[in-house]
Amino acid sequence: MQYLLRKQIILLFILLFSNFAAYTQSDEVYRPYNDEKPIYLGLNVGLSSGYMNFERGDLFSRPTRNEANWVSPLFNKALIMGLSGTLRLSDHFLLRVNPNILITGTKDIFTYKILNRTDTFKMNVSSTIINLPVALKLESDRYNFFKKPNFMRHYVFGGVKFDYDFTASKEAKGTFIRNGYVENTYPNLLNAADYGYEFGLGVSFYLPYATISPEIKFSYGLRDMRNSSTYPTVILNSLDKLTSNFVYFTIHVEGESFFLKN
């Protein structure tokens, strides 16, 4: 059965690629007026991989009692959904606002060991994040692709972002990895708000009724995410700073603008 399904999947990709190649060999330029429009509206969907970056403190190398003396960050996947609004500033520069929601559920942020303990622990929190990035985008001229004139362009971008975690409970749990037994619970472990910078690159394909742009983006938080009033003397005391970083793969779809008629 698996062999038959594999043959069907390969055949489907061959058919799709053949249709795409035949479709793009026309001499027609799709939506040549698109670059004259001042505003573009769109939506996006994608995946992200995030992790908590840390700087080791003095207690990490010289733990006193319950501090962690070994820490390893864990990567977490999230689903991204969002909207975008882009303002054309010049022939090649654009300003983009792209609010997103990241749905991660419960994520594991660290594995760690405590001084004088042989067990390995895992710290996890629940998270649902609103991401509000503003970026300056630099794009190339259109160029030919698959014998299709003015069919695609590439772009790079960079900017700032603000994140807010709407999860009502900031409760973190330290658990044994081996059997999942809940060892400790820590409320309000992390701050809800974060800010930082982002940059990335992508390509845009101009189709008859929409522009499709797959892109990759790197996001780095600048705020120390430890809640200094409540974090426990287990792992976060061993660290001087804790920041949140992400890598995004997103597909943007932009339609016709309502602000300029054809």
Secondary structure by P-SEA (a helix, b strand, c coil): caaaaaaaaaaaaaaaaaaaaaaacccccccccccccccccccccbbbbbbbbbbbcccccccccccccbbbbbbbbbbbbbcbbbbbccccbbbbbbbbbbbbccccccccccccccbbbbbbbbbbbbbbbbbbbbbccbbbccccccccccccccccbbbbbcccccbbbbbccccccccccccccccccccccccccbbbbbcccbbbbbbbbbbbbcccccccccccccccccccbbbbbbbbbbbbbbcccccccc
